[in-house]
Amino acid sequence: MALKIGLKEAFTYRMEFFTNILSSALMPAAIQMLFWYAIFHINGATSFHAFSKQEMLGYTLASMLFTQVRGGDLDFAVQEMIRTGQLSNFLLRPISFIEFILIDSLS
C-alpha cells in the first residue's frame, strides 16, 4: 500500500518526479560511486572495512532503491500540518487522520 501511494504521489507531477529522482537518488548515488572509485581505483584498495567493491556498489544501489520506495513524502505533509496548525482541524472529524491521509493520497 505504501509503495502504491508513493508511486501515485510521485507520478502526479512528472517533472517534479524526475527532479526528485535526480536530486534524491541519482546525485547521491553518483557521489557515492565517485567515493568508491577513489577508494578502490585511486588508492588501489581491495576492500574497505571488510567489504569488497561489488558489495559496496550493491549497498549503494540497494540504499538508493529503498529511499525511493519507502512511501513518498507523507511524513513531511503531516509535519507541515502540525507546524501550520491544520492538524487540529482533523481531530474533531468522524474519520481518523490516518484514513484521511490515505484516502487523500489515493485521490
Secondary structure, DSSP 8 states (H G I E B T S, - for coil): -HHHHHHHHHHSSHHHHHHHHIIIIIHHHHHHHHHHHIIIIIS--S-BTTB-HHHHHHHHHHHHHHHHHS-TTHHHHHHHHHHHTGGGGGTTSSS-HHHHHHHHHH-
